[in-house]
Amino acid sequence: MAYKTDIQIAREANKLPIQEIGAKLGIPSDDLLPFGHDKAKVSAEFIKAQEGKKDGKLILVTAINPTPAGEGKTTTTVGLADGLNSIGKQAAICIREASLGPCFGMKGGAAGGGYAQVIPMEDMNLHFTGDFHAITSAHSLLSAMIDNHIYWGNDLKIDQRRVVWRRVVDMNDRALRDIVTSLGGVANGFPRQSGFDITVASEVMAILCLSNDIDDLQKRLGDIIVAYTRDREPVYCRDIKADGAMTVLLEQAMQPNLVQTLENNPAFVHGGPFANIAHGCNSVIATKTALKLADYVVTEAGFGADLGAEKFMNIKCRKAGISPAVVVCVATIRAMKMNGGVAKADLGPENIKAVKAGCSNLGRHIENLKSFGVPVVVAINHFVTDTDAEVQVVKDYVKTQGSEAILSQHWEFGSKGSAELAKRVAEIADADMANFAPIYPDDMPLMEKIETVAKRIYRADEVLADKKIRNQLRQWEEQGYGNLPVCMAKTQYSFSTDPSLRGAPTGHSVPVREVRLSAGAGFIVAICGEIMTMPGLPRVPSAEAIMINDEGQIDGLF
């Protein structure tokens, strides 16, 4: 049987005007700022007017550690929400926006796949409504104003060796990781070493995604620590007087974006921090808005549950005062085989032994998720090469873990293929079985928080951090930042910091290479292993195949 490609399916979609999508959630046309006919931003005034309304049920979709075989977390998120709507429930989706870096690098698009997609796909994977450009511009304005302040006399007595605010660009570019700025003479300022991160790793991105409203946004921006004086005193963004102008640049970007699925169900797409180098969740304002407007809100957290879901629970839920009623962990038979030692080229034939061997990764994630006090359902994202026997192996294994696994065929059949999953997830959500709690308290010392995540989630024996890092953490505690959660920057491919170590490894160490204080966002970043906050392009980047064809359509993006 010949299957249509994702892009073919997306282009054949019967889109409704965005005003009709808004009406499904009770959003008047006057409260939508349209970007064309098929996407719009929701006004701040409308969002504020929803305060006091009862929240719907929050459903988190996460996954096993990603493999080249593919897991389909976004596809499952979309398919589940479509399935809920198809069985008579009112459901909305909350997902992140796509970064240009991975789209032109190696990951491809981030709008789902098959018959479980969010549209307009090309727009979502490119410039969309300009949110990422606004974030990049606001970040860059602060960078420019810091160097400008130093150039014009440095009244704040910034130690140029201790400027901690780096620059950003929304592209994978390894050449910018470490740079020297202001070369070329006196007129260009004072040379210093700096570097670029990708925009999704910017603290401005994290702040936008964790802010409740425009006032909260400006306060958080003002709280950003940009440098230190020679006496090691912090210099804040508000000291540079950049927070007001940055807020102006971000005012429209703060408004959530509304689009639709292939089945014309509402989807909020807003914010886009990576889960391996940031907190990996869509914006708080989009999630909270959706919870006021829909009975069920299906959201996702980036990469595997050890990264995205852990940060969703320990950072986003803690900060926003929300919690999931149920968690759906996505797995595929193909990924089980890869975790069981099968090469990507050999995934086609039935291999019961490899599936059994690979289930340990899934089991670890189930156990971790349950430790937050939430019920867990496994969604087996169906591939046409899966055999009944292989699927049964996973179902039987998950049952031994005290959960249940449900085969979902949303990629192939849309909501018809996810109805069973939707019914069961709704039943569990409605039963109010969750007793959510983060895995560490606010008042735990920062190093112990890092060790708690490393030992309880990653199953490491130890955290390796030198005296300089430990002293820095203690200093931040003395300055009043000890109650912040930790954001672990780690490879997404393994529970360990070794991306080649699949399955459920134990007995490993987690080396912490660097720690960064994101005072505005409200967390401490611990950079572990060899993870980079500025990715590079692969040998053959996706960009080589992206072009406009003879019919004026974009090819190669998906």
N, C-alpha and C positions, 0 to 999 in steps of 0.2 A: 504493500500500500504506500502510495506517495503522499507525503505530508507537506503542507505548505510551510514556508519559513515564517519566522516570527514577524519579519518586516512585511511579508505579503499579507498576513493576517491583520496586522495593524493598519495597513493601507486600505483594507477592505472594510474597516470598522464603520458602523453606522453611528456617527457621533451626534449627540444632542447638543443644542446650544447650552452654553454653560449656565445660563439663567434657569433652565429647566432642571439642571443638576442641583443648583442651589435651592430651588423650590422644594426638592425632596427632603431637604434638611430644615426647611422653614426660613431660609435666608432670602430676604427680599432683593429684587434686582438692584435697588438703590444702594444696597450694602455690598455690592460686588463691583470691584474695579476690574473691568474686562481687559485681557490681553488677547485681542483677537476674538474669535467666536467660541473657542474651546477651552479656555483657561481664564482664571480670574483670581484676584486677591480679595480676601474677606476684610471688611472695614474694622478698624479698632473699636469704633463706636458700637457696632453690632456685637462684637465679642464681649465688651464690657457689660452690655445689657443682659448677657446670659448668666451673670453671676447670681448665685443663689439657687439656680436650677439643679435638680438631682442629676447625678452622674450616671451614665450607662456603665456597662460591664467592659473592663479593659482586658483584651486578649493579647498576649505577647507571643510572637512567632520568632523562634530562634532555630539553631541548627547544630549539627555536629561540626567538627573542624572541617573547613572547606578542603576539597580535593580537586584535582584537575577533571575528575569525573563529573563534577557538578552536583549541587544539592537542590537548588531552586527555592531559596528562602523567600524571595520577593514573589516569585510565581505562586508559591503556596499561600502567602499572605493575601494576594489578590484573589486566588481561587477560593480561599476560605470565606472571605467577605462576600464574594459573589454567591457562594453557596448559602450563606446565612440569609442573604436577601431573597434567594430563590425559595427558601422554605418559610417565607413569611416574616422574617425578622428584619428590623431596620438596622443596617450595619454600615459603617463607614471605615475607610482605610486611612492610616497615617504612616507614611514612609518618608525616606530622605530623598533629597535631590542628588543628582549624579554629578560627580566631579569630572571636569574635562580631562584631568590627568589619566585616570584609568580608562576612560573611553577611547583615548588616542594611544594608550599604552598596551595593556593586555587583557583587561577584565571585560571590556565591552560595555553594553548598556546596562541600565539598572531600572527597568520598567516591567519586569516579569517576562513571561514567554508563553508561546503557544496561544491557547484560548483563555489565558489568565494574565492579561496585560493591563497596564495603565496607559492611557493615551492622552495627548499626542506624543508618541514615543520619540520622534526626532527632536522635538522641542525640549522634552524633559532631559534628554541626554546632551543637549548643547547649551544654549544660553538661557533657555526657559524664560523666567521673568526678570532675570538680571540680579538675583539675590547674591550669587557668588561674586559677581563683579562689584557689587556694593560693599561686600565684606572685604574683598581685596583692596578696594579704594580706601575704606575707612582704616584698615590696618596700615596701608601705605602712607596715609596722611599722618598718622602718629609717628611712623618711622621718620618721615621728612621733618616733622616738627621737633623731634628729639635732636637730630643733627643740626637743625637750624638754631635751636636754643644754645647748643654748645658753640656754634660758629659766632653767634652774636653776644659773646661774653660769658656764657655759662653761669648765670646768677645762682642757679641751684647747686652749683659746685659738683656736677656729675663727674664721676670718675670714668673717663672714656674706656678704661679697661673693664669696667663693670656695667656696660650697657647690655642688658639681657634681652631687649626687644629685637627680634630678628625680622627679616622681611618675608613676604609671601608672594606666591604666584600660583594660579590654579592650573599647573601643568607639571608633569614629571620631568625634572631637569637636574640630573646629578651634578652638572657643572656648577650649579649655584649653591651647593651645600655649604661650602666654605669659601668666602670671598673677602677681599679687602676693599673697603669703600673709600671715597674721597681722595683718590690718587689724582695727580696732575697739578699740584701747586696750591698756593695759599687760597686762591679764589674758590677752590672746591671743598674747603673745610679741612678737618683734621683726620688723616687716615686712621682707620681702625679695622680690626678683623671682625667680620660678621658672617651672615649666611642667610639662605632662604629656606623656608619650609613650604610645603604645599598648603594652599588656602584652607583646606579642610582640617589642617592641624593648627590653624590660627586660634589663639585665645578669643579673638573676636567672634569666630564661628561658634565656639563653645558658649560664649556669653549670649549670643543671639538665641541659641537653642535652649538655654536654661532660664532666660528672662521671662517674667510674667507679663510685663507691659513696657511701654516706652520709658516710663520713669525708672523702673527697675533696670532697664537696659543702660540708661545713662549712669546710674549709680555704679553698676558693675564695671562699665568702661572706665569710670573714674578710679576704680579700685585697682586697675591693672598696675603692677609694678614694672616699670620700664628700665630702671637702672638703680645703681647705688652710688652714694658719695664715697669719698676716700675714708670717711668714718663709718662706712658700711650702713649708713642710714638709707632706707628705701626712698626712691623717687617715683611718684605715682603719675598716671596719665593726667589726673586732674591738676597736678602741679605744672604740667606742660601746657595745660589749658586746651587740650585737644578733645575732651570728652563731649562737649557740646556740638562741635562740628561733625564729629564721628556719628553722633546720634542722628543728626540731620541726614547724613549719607545713608543711614540704616533705617530711617523711618518707614519707608515703603517695604523694605526687605523684611521688617518685623511682621508684616501682615501675611498670614498663611495663604498658600496657593491652593486653589480648588480645581481639580480636573475630574476625570471619570475613567471607569474601567471599560473594557470592551462591551460589557453588559449594562453600561450606562449607570453604574452605581458610583456614589461620591467618593472621592479620594483626596485627602489633604497631602500635599507633597511639599515639605518645608524643612530647610536646614540639611546639613550633610556631613557632620563630623565622622571621620573614620573611626572604626572600633579598635583597630590595632595601635593607633597613635593618639586617639582622643576617646570621647565617651560613646560614640557610635549610635546615637539615637536621634530621631527627628525632634523637632522643637517641642518644648513644653506647652507653648501657647497653642500650637496646632492640636496636640493631644487633648489638652483641657477643653478646647473649643469643641472638638469632635465628641467628647464625652458628654457635653451639655446638649448636643444636637441629635445623637444617635443612641439607640439602646445597646448596641455592641460596637466597640471600636477595636479593630484589628491593627496592631502595630508590629513593627519588627525591630530587632536590634542587630547590629552588624556582625558579620563573620560568625564564628562558632560561639556557643553559649559561654565558654570560658572567658570570652572577651565581651561581646556585646551584651549578653544577658546579665553577666555579673555587674557590668557598669550601669545597665538599665536599673537593676535592683539597688545597687549600693550608692549610685550617684543620682540618676534621674528621679527615681521614686522617692528617695530620701529628700531631695531638694524640692520636688513638686508636690509632695504629699499625696501621691497616687500609688496604686498597687494593682497588679494583675489578678484577675479572678481565676485564670487558668493560663498555662503555658503550653504552646505547641512546639515540639522539637522536631525539626524536619530531618529526615534521613533518606537516602536512596540505596537501593541494592548495589548499584555500581560503586558508590562510595564505601559501602561495607566491604566490597571486594578489594578495593584499593587499600583500605586499612588492614585487610587480611593478607596483604603482600602481593596482590595481582597488579601487573603493569597495565597502564591505560590501554595499550593496544590489544590486550587480552581480556577485556571486560565482557565481551559479547557472550561467550559460551557459559552455560550454567556451571556454577562452582559453589556447591553447598558448603564445602569445607572452608573456603575463603570468606564466605558470608558469615559463618559462625565465628571465625577468627577475628573478623573486623567489628563484631558487635560490641567489643569491649569499649570502644570509643563512645558509642552511643550510651552504653550503660553508665559510664562515668558522668556524662552530661545529665542523664536522668537523675542520678544521685545528687549531683551538685544543685540542680534546679529545685529538687525537693527540699534541700537544706534551707531554702528561703521560705519554706512554709506554703508552697503553692502546688496544686495538683498539676500533673504533667501528662499530656497525651502526645504520642509519637505519630506524626504524619509521614507515611511512606509515599514520597513523591514518585509516582509510577513512571517508569520508562518502558517503552514497548518491548525491549529485550528482556525484561524481568520475567522469570518463570514463577509459576504458582508455588513451587517447592521452595524457592529462594525467599519469596514473600512470607511464607509460613514460618521459615526459620526465624525471621526478624520478629514476627508476631509472637512466637513462642518465647523468644528470648526476652522481649519487653515484658511479657506477663510475669516472668520470673523476677523482674525488677519492680513489681508492684504497680505497673502502669499498663496501658493498652496501646496497641499500634493499629492504625486504620489506614488502609490503602486508599489513596486519593488520586483520581485521574483528571484533575482539573486542567493540566496542560493539553490533554487531548480532547476533553469534552466540556471544558468550562465548568459552570455551576452544577451541571448534571453529574459531573465526575467527582464533585466535592460535597455532595449533599449529605452523605453518611458522616463524613468528618464534621460538617457544620452542625448536624443534629446533636452529635455527641458532645462537641465543644460547648454548644449552647446549654445543654443539660447540666454540664459540670459548672459552667459559669453561673447559672441560675441557682445552683445548689448552695452557693456561698461557702464552699469548702476551704477556701484559702485562709491562711493565718500568717500573712506576710510579715517578715522582719528581715532587715539587712543582716549580714553575717558578722558585722562588727559594730560596736557602739561609737558614737561621736568622740567620746573622751578617751578612747584607746590611743596610746602614743603612735605617731606616724609610722615608725619602723615596724611596730607590731601589726599595724594594719596591712602593710606590705607583706609581712610574713604570713598573716592570716590568709590573704588571697593566694599566695604562693603555695602554702601547705594544704589548705582546705579545698581550693579549686584546681590548682595545677598538680597537687600531690607531690610537691617538691620536698626534699629533705631539709633544704636550707636556702637562705637568701645570702648571696655574696655581695657585700657592700663595704667599701673601704672607709677609713676613718673620716675622710673629707665629706663623704655623703652622709654618714651618720651625724657628724657635727652640724651639717647644713640642716638636716631635719630637726635636730634639737634646737637650733637657732630659730627656725620658723615657729616651733612650739613656743619658745620664749616670747616671740613677737605676736602671739595670739592666733596662730594659724593651725594649732594642733588639733582642732576639732574638725578639720576638713577631711573629706574622703580621699582615697587614693585612686588615681587613674593609671592603670598599668599599660605601658606601651610595649607590646610583645608580638612576636610572630603569630599570625592567625592559623598557621598550618599544623600546630602541635600544642599539646598541653605544656610542653617544655619550651625552652628558647631555641631548640634545634628544629628547624622547619622540616627536616627529613625524618624526624622521629614520630611515626604515626601510632595509632592505637591508643592505649591508656598507660603511658610510661609512669613509672614510680622511681624513687631513688635518685632523682636528678637535682641539680642546683639551678637557682635562678640568679644570674649575675645582674646587678643593677649598675648600669654604666653612668647614669646621670639622673638627677632629680630637678624638676622645674616647678616653681610655684606659680600657679594660675590663680592669683588672688581675686581677680574679677569674676572668673568662672566659678571659683569656689572649690578647687581641688588641687591636689599635688600630683604631678605626673612623674612616674617612675619609669625611666627608659631602660628596658631590659634586653640583654643579649645584643644582637646586631641590628635591631630594628632601626629604620631610618624615618625621620620626619619629613624628608624630601625623597620620594621614590625616584628611581631612574627608569628609562624606557628599556624594554627588552631588545634583544638582537633584531627581531623583526616586529616593530611596533604596529599596532592595529591601524595607525594613521596611514600606513602605506597603501591600505586597501580602501580608504574612505575617499569618496569622490562624488561629484554630481554627474549622473548619467545623461544620456541623450534625451530622456524624457523630463529632465529637470528635477529628478528625484535623487535623494541622498542614498548612495550605496555604501555598504561596508561598515556602517555604524553599529549594526546589530548582528 
